Amino acid sequence: MTAKAAPKTKKHVTRARASSHKKITEPLTPITSKESDIYFNGTHIGATKHIERFMENVKKKRRLGLISNQLNIGYNVDHNEIRISTENGRVRRPLIIAENGKPKLTSQLLEKLKDKKINWEYLLKHGIVEYVDAREEENLFIALNEKELTKYHTHMEVDPLAILGLSASLIPYPEYNRGDRINYGAKMIGQAIGLMSNNFLIRTDTKFNVLAYPQKPVVETHINDMLENYTEGQNIVVAIMC
């Protein structure tokens, strides 16, 4: 999508109510008192009073495949501006789209996924799952699972474990440690990888270390089971003699 294509659709976002309680339990309400500036990859391209309509139209076109699914859009309440981005380097994560209190990823589609009749790309192209960045996520109301879905929710997590990310999900018993130690561990756990690639002997890049005898962790998390043969280092046994 080019900068010229974005401003042709006029649409509008949402704003949260002042009360923090209502912010969680009630749908967002639109602002129509004044125009909101629209920026595309940092460049000002126009303005609109119909924030919610504008944003919903952009998202609809993205889900229909009329514009790139790499595009994300978000509304900043404090600055009263709409930001559209297709820039590189953004951290994006998948969410299941929800409508009228129901996820668009149904049990029938899950069965087709298991039978390999459809794939992940199918879900993206048909507006069932979409990737959002941090800016767009600020305007969403995301449920952890299907039991928590209400008519106000816009999306649902693919899995509650996805909130933590891969590194933090590999840390055993995080609930028994301090938050700052978990953050530190999530950053450092990449250094404990024993084998970064199965074909390291024939790779052209040789500037890395390989552990001679990598081992499967004694204490594992659910993510370890999903990754199967992921090796993190060696299990050190400490003996204390009295």
C-alpha positions as CSV (number, residue, x, y, z in Angstrom):
1,M,0.0,0.0,0.0
2,T,1.3,3.5,-0.8
3,A,0.8,6.7,1.0
4,K,-1.7,7.9,-1.7
5,A,-3.9,4.8,-1.2
6,A,-4.4,5.2,2.5
7,P,-6.3,8.6,2.7
8,K,-9.0,7.6,0.2
9,T,-10.9,5.8,2.9
10,K,-12.4,8.0,5.6
11,K,-12.8,6.2,8.9
12,H,-12.9,6.7,12.6
13,V,-11.5,5.0,15.8
14,T,-12.6,4.9,19.4
15,R,-12.0,6.5,22.7
16,A,-12.1,5.1,26.2
17,R,-14.3,6.5,28.9
18,A,-12.7,8.4,31.8
19,S,-13.5,5.8,34.5
20,S,-11.0,2.9,34.6
21,H,-13.8,0.5,35.5
22,K,-15.9,1.6,32.5
23,K,-12.8,1.5,30.3
24,I,-12.6,-2.3,30.9
25,T,-16.3,-3.2,30.9
26,E,-17.9,-0.8,28.3
27,P,-17.3,-0.3,24.6
28,L,-15.2,2.6,23.4
29,T,-17.0,5.8,22.4
30,P,-16.1,7.9,19.4
31,I,-14.8,11.5,19.4
32,T,-16.4,13.7,16.9
33,S,-15.8,17.2,18.4
34,K,-12.8,18.0,16.2
35,E,-10.7,16.6,13.4
36,S,-8.0,14.0,14.0
37,D,-4.8,14.2,12.0
38,I,-3.9,11.1,10.0
39,Y,-0.2,10.0,9.6
40,F,1.1,7.4,7.3
41,N,4.6,6.1,8.3
42,G,5.2,9.5,10.1
43,T,3.9,11.7,7.2
44,H,0.8,13.8,7.6
45,I,-1.7,12.9,4.9
46,G,-4.9,14.5,6.1
47,A,-7.5,14.7,8.8
48,T,-11.0,13.3,9.6
49,K,-13.8,13.9,12.1
50,H,-15.1,10.3,11.6
51,I,-12.3,8.5,13.5
52,E,-14.1,5.3,14.2
53,R,-15.6,4.9,10.8
54,F,-12.2,5.6,9.2
55,M,-10.4,3.0,11.2
56,E,-13.0,0.3,10.9
57,N,-13.0,0.8,7.1
58,V,-9.2,0.5,6.9
59,K,-9.3,-2.7,9.0
60,K,-12.1,-4.1,6.9
61,K,-10.1,-3.6,3.7
62,R,-7.1,-5.2,5.4
63,R,-9.1,-8.3,6.3
64,L,-10.5,-8.5,2.8
65,G,-7.1,-8.4,1.3
66,L,-7.7,-5.1,-0.5
67,I,-4.7,-3.6,1.3
68,S,-1.6,-5.1,2.8
69,N,-2.0,-7.2,6.0
70,Q,1.3,-5.7,7.1
71,L,-0.5,-2.4,7.7
72,N,-1.5,-1.5,11.3
73,I,-3.6,1.5,12.4
74,G,-4.0,3.0,15.9
75,Y,-5.6,6.0,17.5
76,N,-3.7,8.1,20.1
77,V,-6.3,9.7,22.4
78,D,-3.8,12.2,24.1
79,H,-2.7,13.7,20.7
80,N,-6.0,13.1,18.9
81,E,-4.2,11.5,15.9
82,I,-4.5,8.4,13.8
83,R,-1.2,6.6,13.0
84,I,-1.0,4.2,10.1
85,S,2.2,2.2,9.8
86,T,3.8,-0.3,7.4
87,E,7.3,0.3,8.6
88,N,9.9,-2.4,9.2
89,G,11.0,-3.5,12.7
90,R,7.6,-3.4,14.4
91,V,6.9,-6.2,16.8
92,R,3.6,-7.7,15.8
93,R,1.6,-10.6,17.2
94,P,-1.4,-12.7,16.0
95,L,-4.8,-12.4,17.5
96,I,-8.1,-14.1,16.7
97,I,-10.8,-11.7,15.5
98,A,-14.0,-11.7,17.5
99,E,-17.4,-10.6,16.4
100,N,-20.6,-10.4,18.5
101,G,-19.0,-12.3,21.4
102,K,-17.8,-15.2,19.2
103,P,-14.3,-15.9,17.8
104,K,-14.1,-16.2,14.0
105,L,-11.8,-19.2,14.4
106,T,-14.5,-21.9,14.9
107,S,-14.1,-25.5,15.8
108,Q,-14.8,-26.5,12.2
109,L,-11.8,-24.4,11.0
110,L,-9.7,-25.9,13.8
111,E,-10.5,-29.4,12.5
112,K,-9.6,-28.4,9.0
113,L,-6.3,-27.0,10.3
114,K,-5.6,-30.4,12.0
115,D,-6.4,-32.2,8.8
116,K,-4.2,-29.8,6.9
117,K,-7.0,-28.8,4.6
118,I,-6.3,-25.2,5.4
119,N,-3.2,-23.4,6.8
120,W,-2.2,-20.3,8.7
121,E,-2.1,-18.2,5.5
122,Y,-5.7,-19.2,4.9
123,L,-6.7,-17.7,8.3
124,L,-4.9,-14.5,7.5
125,K,-6.3,-14.1,4.0
126,H,-9.9,-14.7,5.2
127,G,-9.9,-12.2,8.1
128,I,-10.0,-14.8,10.8
129,V,-6.6,-14.0,12.4
130,E,-4.6,-10.8,12.1
131,Y,-1.3,-9.4,13.3
132,V,-1.3,-6.2,15.3
133,D,1.4,-4.0,16.7
134,A,1.6,-2.3,20.0
135,R,0.0,0.9,18.7
136,E,-3.1,-0.9,17.3
137,E,-3.3,-3.1,20.4
138,E,-4.0,0.0,22.5
139,N,-7.4,0.3,20.9
140,L,-8.5,-3.3,21.2
141,F,-10.3,-5.2,23.9
142,I,-8.8,-8.7,24.0
143,A,-10.2,-11.8,25.8
144,L,-7.9,-14.5,27.2
145,N,-10.1,-17.3,26.0
146,E,-13.6,-18.0,24.6
147,K,-15.2,-18.2,28.0
148,E,-14.4,-14.6,28.7
149,L,-15.6,-13.3,25.4
150,T,-18.4,-10.7,25.4
151,K,-20.0,-8.6,22.7
152,Y,-17.6,-5.8,23.6
153,H,-14.4,-7.8,22.8
154,T,-12.7,-7.2,19.5
155,H,-10.1,-10.0,19.7
156,M,-9.2,-13.2,21.5
157,E,-5.7,-14.6,22.3
158,V,-4.5,-17.5,20.2
159,D,-3.4,-18.9,23.5
160,P,-2.9,-17.2,26.9
161,L,0.7,-18.4,26.9
162,A,1.4,-16.2,23.9
163,I,1.2,-13.1,26.1
164,L,4.6,-14.0,27.7
165,G,6.5,-14.6,24.6
166,L,8.8,-17.6,23.9
167,S,11.8,-16.6,26.1
168,A,9.7,-15.9,29.3
169,S,7.6,-19.1,28.7
170,L,10.7,-21.2,29.0
171,I,11.4,-20.1,32.5
172,P,10.2,-22.7,35.1
173,Y,8.2,-21.6,38.1
174,P,8.2,-17.8,37.3
175,E,5.5,-17.2,39.9
176,Y,8.0,-18.0,42.6
177,N,10.5,-15.4,41.6
178,R,10.7,-11.6,41.5
179,G,9.5,-9.8,38.4
180,D,12.8,-8.1,37.6
181,R,14.6,-11.5,37.8
182,I,12.0,-12.9,35.3
183,N,12.7,-10.0,32.9
184,Y,16.5,-10.6,33.2
185,G,16.0,-14.4,32.7
186,A,13.9,-13.8,29.6
187,K,16.7,-11.8,28.1
188,M,19.5,-14.2,29.0
189,I,17.9,-17.5,28.2
190,G,18.9,-17.2,24.6
191,Q,22.5,-17.5,25.7
192,A,21.8,-21.0,27.1
193,I,20.9,-22.5,23.7
194,G,23.2,-25.5,23.3
195,L,22.7,-26.1,19.6
196,M,21.5,-23.2,17.4
197,S,21.2,-25.2,14.2
198,N,21.3,-28.9,13.2
199,N,23.4,-28.2,10.1
200,F,26.1,-26.1,11.9
201,L,28.9,-28.2,10.4
202,I,28.1,-27.1,6.9
203,R,27.0,-23.5,7.5
204,T,29.0,-20.6,6.1
205,D,28.7,-18.5,9.3
206,T,31.1,-19.9,11.9
207,K,31.1,-17.3,14.5
208,F,29.0,-19.1,17.2
209,N,29.5,-21.6,20.0
210,V,28.1,-25.1,20.1
211,L,27.8,-27.0,23.4
212,A,29.4,-30.4,23.3
213,Y,26.7,-32.2,25.2
214,P,23.5,-30.2,25.3
215,Q,20.8,-31.7,27.5
216,K,17.0,-31.5,27.9
217,P,16.0,-29.5,31.0
218,V,15.1,-31.6,34.1
219,V,12.4,-29.1,34.9
220,E,10.3,-28.1,31.9
221,T,7.4,-25.8,31.0
222,H,4.6,-26.4,28.6
223,I,6.5,-24.6,25.9
224,N,9.4,-27.0,26.2
225,D,7.0,-29.9,25.3
226,M,5.7,-27.9,22.3
227,L,9.3,-27.3,21.1
228,E,10.1,-31.0,21.6
229,N,13.9,-31.4,21.2
230,Y,14.9,-27.9,22.3
231,T,18.2,-28.1,24.2
232,E,19.0,-25.2,26.6
233,G,22.3,-26.2,28.1
234,Q,23.4,-28.7,30.8
235,N,21.8,-29.7,34.0
236,I,24.2,-28.9,36.8
237,V,24.0,-31.0,39.9
238,V,25.4,-29.5,43.1
239,A,26.3,-31.8,46.0
240,I,26.7,-30.3,49.4
241,M,28.8,-32.2,51.9
242,C,28.3,-31.7,55.6
